[in-house]
């Protein structure tokens, strides 16, 4: 249910911060905006830039270091994680794990990272190649196996490793096998995500499952959940719910985006310093330049957070005609 009349000015800075540590990537995912469009020049956030941004926040509870890019390609990623762990209790990122060498696995463990989320999307080499755009399935599986084994050898429980599966008609039949793969690798958490679709590549309405589940697809979800229970794995969906609830969809709403708290509770900074309302927005914005609310490398974040563009964004968000990237949120993807 939407909360009417939320103020456009927020007294405190957000405690949850998304930092896109790089917008470079070694995958060519057929559901990712980056594969089809260049939204910003290639860039990495440096440790110095991360410090300059983070030190403006009196309290940080959670820092997420992914966006449109592969965090492991940032040569300072381990130093960035270690610094942020001195500022926030939780630091995490998603990764394709292609470049997770033995040395990087060791440094990942030593950095203090809390969660390492591996975006895999497939249980077979063929489906992985079709969805992820590169032929690296066997390498990724080997890299994850080595990370889990290294943690066990050292008696460590962090980073918590999980496998992530963006569910669509192109891969849902592999979800039970994906759960089995996680068990084989010693990973005890599997997450299912909805497909964010914008009409590019395989990110289409026809390939999406949200609100469009057929009986056979529901049976696949049931089979995956049953197998996860048998294997002692947690099978969850993004948004702290179950895969079936996430993909079934609720009753139609005239304002499906309205339950979102992001404009008041978090912010997302790209590798070039641009401040966006959330990490989903670049995937669907029709006018990317209009999406930018300020630049955290050029002006104080507090001035951006309650500046004219952010205030206007919040006012529009509360209206019947939401900002461009929010127009389908809660319907086209998970809130």
QUIZI-V79295 format. One record per residue. N is the residue number from 0. PHI is phi in degrees with one decimal (none if undefined). Layout:
# QUIZI-V79295
N|PHI  N|PHI
This chain:
# QUIZI-V79295
0|none  1|-70.7  2|-99.6  3|-73.2  4|73.0  5|-65.5  6|-71.0  7|-75.1  8|-104.6  9|-114.1  10|-66.7  11|-117.0  12|-71.4  13|-63.3  14|-102.0  15|-119.0  16|-129.9  17|-103.3  18|-118.6  19|-80.7  20|-69.0  21|-157.9  22|-111.6  23|-89.8  24|-149.9  25|-109.6  26|-113.7  27|-130.5  28|-59.5  29|-81.3  30|-116.9  31|-106.4  32|-60.2  33|-62.6  34|-65.1  35|-112.6  36|-141.7  37|-102.5  38|-82.4  39|-143.6  40|-62.0  41|-57.8  42|-162.3  43|-123.9  44|-76.2  45|-85.0  46|-58.6  47|-62.3  48|-67.5  49|-60.8  50|-61.7  51|-61.1  52|-76.5  53|-63.9  54|-68.3  55|-83.1  56|-101.3  57|-59.6  58|-136.2  59|-124.6  60|-102.2  61|-152.7  62|-124.1  63|-112.1  64|-110.8  65|-122.3  66|-171.2  67|-93.7  68|159.5  69|-104.2  70|-55.3  71|-66.1  72|-79.1  73|-79.5  74|-67.2  75|-105.9  76|-58.7  77|-71.1  78|-67.0  79|-62.8  80|-61.2  81|-60.0  82|-63.6  83|-65.0  84|-67.2  85|-80.9  86|-112.9  87|-139.2  88|-70.3  89|-128.3  90|-132.2  91|-151.2  92|-160.2  93|-86.0  94|-153.8  95|-87.4  96|63.8  97|-64.9  98|-97.9  99|-82.0  100|-68.4  101|-60.0  102|-66.1  103|-68.8  104|-61.9  105|-62.2  106|-68.5  107|-62.2  108|-63.6  109|-71.4  110|-67.4  111|94.1  112|-51.9  113|-83.3  114|-134.1  115|-123.1  116|-101.4  117|-94.0  118|-82.8  119|-122.2  120|71.2  121|-155.9  122|-111.3  123|-132.7  124|-62.2  125|-64.7  126|-67.9  127|-57.9  128|-62.4  129|-69.1  130|-85.5  131|-91.8  132|80.3  133|-138.1  134|-100.1  135|-129.6  136|-58.1  137|-61.9  138|-64.7  139|-63.5  140|-58.8  141|-64.3  142|-65.2  143|-67.5  144|-58.4  145|-66.1  146|-60.5  147|-62.5  148|-64.8  149|-64.5  150|-61.9  151|-64.7  152|-61.1  153|-92.2  154|65.4  155|-105.2  156|-114.8  157|-129.4  158|-69.8  159|-68.5  160|-98.4  161|-138.0  162|-104.6  163|-118.0  164|-132.9  165|-81.5  166|-79.3  167|-153.4  168|-64.4  169|-76.1  170|-140.7  171|-58.7  172|-64.5  173|-95.6  174|-60.4  175|-58.7  176|-65.7  177|-64.9  178|-61.5  179|-63.7  180|-60.0  181|-57.4  182|-62.0  183|-63.1  184|-86.0  185|82.6  186|-95.1  187|-108.3  188|-134.4  189|-126.0  190|-120.4  191|-107.8  192|-113.6  193|-73.3  194|-79.7  195|-84.6  196|-115.9  197|-136.1  198|91.6  199|-99.4  200|57.3  201|-95.9  202|-86.5  203|-120.0  204|-61.3  205|-66.0  206|-88.9  207|-79.2  208|-112.1  209|-59.1  210|74.1  211|-131.0  212|-67.4  213|-91.0  214|-59.0  215|-62.6  216|-71.6  217|-63.7  218|-65.7  219|-64.7  220|-63.0  221|-62.2  222|-63.6  223|-64.9  224|-67.5  225|-64.5  226|-66.1  227|-59.4  228|-61.9  229|-63.3  230|-84.3  231|77.6  232|-99.6  233|-92.7  234|-112.7  235|-127.8  236|-120.9  237|-60.5  238|92.0  239|57.9  240|-137.5  241|-98.3  242|-57.3  243|-64.8  244|-63.4  245|-62.2  246|-88.7  247|-67.7  248|85.9  249|-98.2  250|-67.4  251|-56.3  252|-129.8  253|-70.1  254|-134.5  255|-65.1  256|-83.1  257|-66.7  258|-76.9  259|-67.9  260|-105.9  261|-57.2  262|-61.8  263|-110.7  264|-126.0  265|-149.7  266|-146.6  267|-125.9  268|-115.7  269|-78.6  270|-64.3  271|-96.2  272|91.5  273|-69.1  274|-96.8  275|-119.7  276|-69.7  277|-168.4  278|-78.6  279|-80.6  280|-55.9  281|-63.2  282|-68.5  283|-127.6  284|-63.8  285|-79.0  286|-127.8  287|-63.2  288|-60.7  289|-71.6  290|-77.0  291|-72.7  292|-100.5  293|158.2  294|-132.5  295|-72.6  296|-92.8  297|-119.8  298|-150.5  299|-59.1  300|-63.6  301|-59.3  302|-68.2  303|-72.4  304|-57.6  305|-119.0  306|-76.5  307|-60.1  308|-68.9  309|-67.2  310|-62.2  311|-63.8  312|-60.2  313|-65.9  314|-62.1  315|-64.7  316|-60.0  317|-80.4  318|-90.8  319|-80.5  320|-121.8  321|-73.2  322|-57.2  323|-43.6  324|-72.1  325|-95.3  326|-60.3  327|-121.0  328|-62.2  329|91.2  330|-118.1  331|-85.8  332|-158.5  333|-76.8  334|-94.8
